Each structure stands twice: as structure tokens, then as C-alpha cells.
Amino acid sequence: MSEYNSNANVQQPYTAADIQKWLIANISSVLGVEPDKIDIREPLESYGLDSAQAMIIASKAEKFLGFKLSAIYLWYYPNIEELAQRLAEELEDSPSDIFQI
């Protein structure tokens, strides 16, 4: 008998650690920085993140997380650690498809 769960289509929220890993991979790709050179507590602007790059990351994050994400998040939560924690909280706390600050 299969271990298939009828609720398998229900996506469990990503943890802050999952989101951090995703952010590191995507930010390093967009900025052309090696992933191991990114400090999760360092402000993203210190890596030269500009508004166009922030829009690219926000767009990719929308697809990854499954909700509308404003690039403003990248400024309100200026490092990967804070941003990942906030996004994980949003996923846990709200049943809505669209989050706004």
C-alpha cells in the first residue's frame, strides 16, 4: 500500500532556513557573487543590489513562495536573515494570497 497522502497537494510553509537557502542561491546568481561569500546578516545593498535586481529577486520569490511580494520587503528587511524570517512569518500567519506591508 502506498504512503500517498490525499493532502499531498497542500504546500507546507517554508521555514526561515528554507527561505534563507533560496535567497542566498538567487541573490548570489543575480548579483554574480559566490554563495559562500554572502553573509546573511550583511545588508544586501553592501553587495551592490539595485532596484532592478531587487525586482528580479522579488519576482522569483513570488513564484517560489506562492504569493505577491513587493520589492519593498528587500528594503524593510535589509538582510537575508531578517527577510527570510519575515517571509516565513507571513507564510505561517496569513491564509491570504497577497501580502502587503
N, C-alpha and C positions, 0 to 999 in steps of 0.2 A: 504494500500500500504506500502511496506517495505521501510525502510530508507537505504536500501543497496546501497552503492556507488560502481560503477564499478571500481573505483580506490582504493578499499579497500585493494588490494594486495600490493599497494605501501607502503613500510615501511617509516614512517616519522622518521627523525633523532632523536635519543635520545638526551635529554638535558643533560647538565653537571650534574644537580641534579639527573637525572635518572641513569647516569653512576656512580656517587658517591655512590648511594644506592647499585648498583650492586657490585661495587668494595668492599665496606665495607662488604657486605654479603660473597663474595667469598674469600676475603683476610682473614677475620676472620675464615672462615672454613678451609682454607689451613694452616693457622698459629696456629689454636687452641686457638684463642683469642676471648673473648666475643665481639660482635659487638659494644656494648656501651663503650668498653674500647679503641676503635680505634679513634684517633684524626686525622681528615682529613688533618691537617697541619703538622703532625709529620712525619719525614722521615720514609719510610717503613722499611729501614734497622734497625731502632731502635726497631722494633718488631722481629728482627731476620730473616727477609726474605733472603733466599739464592737463588742461581741461579736456582736450580732445582724447587723450589717453584715458582719463577718468570716465568719459562717456563710453569708450570701448569696454572697459572693465565692468561698468555698471550694466551694459547690455548683456555681456556674457554672464554676469551674476544673475540677472533676471532669468535667463534660461536654466542655469544651474539650480537656483533656489525655487523657481516657480512663482515668483511674484514681481510686481513692478517695483523697481529700485531706482531711486533718484541718485544721480552722481553726487548730490549734496552730502550724502552719507559719508563720502570719502573725505569731506572737509569737517563735518561734525565729529567724526571718529577718525582722526588723522593717522592712526597707525593700524597695522593689521590685527594686533591683539584686541584693541578696543572695537574695531569694526566687526571682527568675527564674533565677539561676544554679543554685540548689539544685534547683529543679524540672527544669531541663534536664539536670542530672547524674542525677537519678532516672530520667528517661526513657531516657537513654543506658545506664545501668548495670544496670537490672533488667528482666527479662522478665516480672516479676510484674504482676498486675492491681491489687494493693493494696500501697501503700507505707505503712510506719509508721516513726515515729521511735523 
